[in-house]
C-alpha cells in the first residue's frame, strides 16, 4: 500500500518542532498516530539532516518494551540515550498512556507518572518530545493542569475523504461509495473484500475499543450493555437524543433497566476513547446554548455502519456524520443550530417552533451555516431544506451540501449549493 499523506497533521508537527513543548498526538486506536510519528515525521526529520541515532522511537504497546511502562524505568532509559549535550535528540513515544503511576521512592504517599517524566525531559535543552495516546483520559483535567503551558495537542482523526480519495487505488468514481460504507481507518485501503473489511472493523470493536473502555474505566457492567448502547447511538446518528431518552429506550425496547446517569457515564467513556463525539444545540437568535437534547456522532462512519451490520444505510444520516467528522478534522468549532420561529395555527393562536440548522461552524471571526441534504432537485424539497437558513438574519455564509451531482450554484437569497464530494475535497474558505 502506498504511503498515505497526512499533511494536515504533519504540518502541525513541523510547525511545533523545537518549540520547547511536549507534542501530544491523540486519537482513536488504529487511526494512524504511530504512522504519523514513526514514518511521516521521522522521514521529515531525516530529510532535514537529522541523524538516525538522534531519533529515539519507543512503542509502549510492544510487549518487548513492557518494562518502560514503569515511569522510573522509562525516565532512566531515555536519559541514558540523550547524554550528549552537543546533539539534538527527538524522542517519539507511542501509546504513552500505557505508562502507569508508581509510588515515588523518595516521597512517601506520592506517585510518579508519565507527566513527571515528560516534564523533566522537556527541560533538557537538547531534547524535543513527541508522544501519542489513544485515550483522552490521559489528558484529563488533572493531567492537563500539569501540562498547562508545556504541551501542545494534535487531535488525529481517521482518514478524511480527501486523504482517502488520494490514496484510493480503485476507480475514483467508487471512492465515495467505499468511504461512506467502510469509513477511513487506514488499513482498510489494503483490504479488498466486504467480508474482510467488515471483520476488521468488528474486531476493532470487540478486541480493542470495548475492552479499552471497560478496562480503563473499571466498568463492571456486562459487555453486551455497552455494545447495545452503541447500537442505539448508531441507529440515532443525526437525531436529537439524551441519556434519559436512551434509558427509556433500554427499558421499553430492550427490557433493560439502567439509570440515565449510568448511560451518561458510559457515553462519556466512549467519548474519552474517541469512539463518539457529541455536539450541543445553539440558539442562533438567542445566542445561547441548549444543553439537551443533543447529537452524537461516530468518529468514523465505518465504525457506525459495522455496529448495525451495514443494515441501516440511510445515506442522509451517514452524510451528516461524515460532514461532522470533516469539519472537526479541519479544527472548526461545531454546534447544531436552532432557529426559533413564531407562527399562527388554524385558530389564530401564536405557536413557537424550532427549525434546525445541521451545523453552525465557527472559524475565528467567520461563521458558516451548513445544511446536509441528499437532494434538492424538487423545489418543495429545496425550500424545506433552506427554510431555517432563510430565517437567519445575518450575513454569514449559508451552504447546502447535497448528494446530487451538481455544479456549485447560489440562489436568490445567497445560499450556496454544492456536491458533497466537491465540499470534502476543498477547504471551506474556497466555497
Secondary structure, 3 states (H helix, E strand, C coil): CCCCCCHHHHHHHHHHCCCCCEEEEECCCCCCHHHHHHHHHHHHHHHCCCCHHHEEEEECCCHHHHHHHEHHHHHHHHHHHCCCCCCCEEEEEECHHHCECEECCCCCCCEECHHHHHHHHHCCCCEEEEEEECCHHHHCHHHHHHHCCCEEEEECCCCCHHHHHHHCCCCHHHHHHHHHHHCCCHHHHHCCCHHHHHHHHHHHHHHHHHHHHHHHCCCCCCHHHHHHHHHHHHHCCCCCECHHHHHHHHHHCCCCCCCHHHHHHHHHHHHHCCCEEEEEEEECCCCEEEEEEEEEEECCHHHHHHHCCCCCCCHHHHHHHHHHHHHHHCCCEEEEEEEEEEEECCCCCEEEEEEEEEEEEEECCEEEEEEEECCCCCHHHHHHHHHHHHCCCCCCEEEEEECCCCCCEECCCCCEEEEHHHHHCCCHHHC
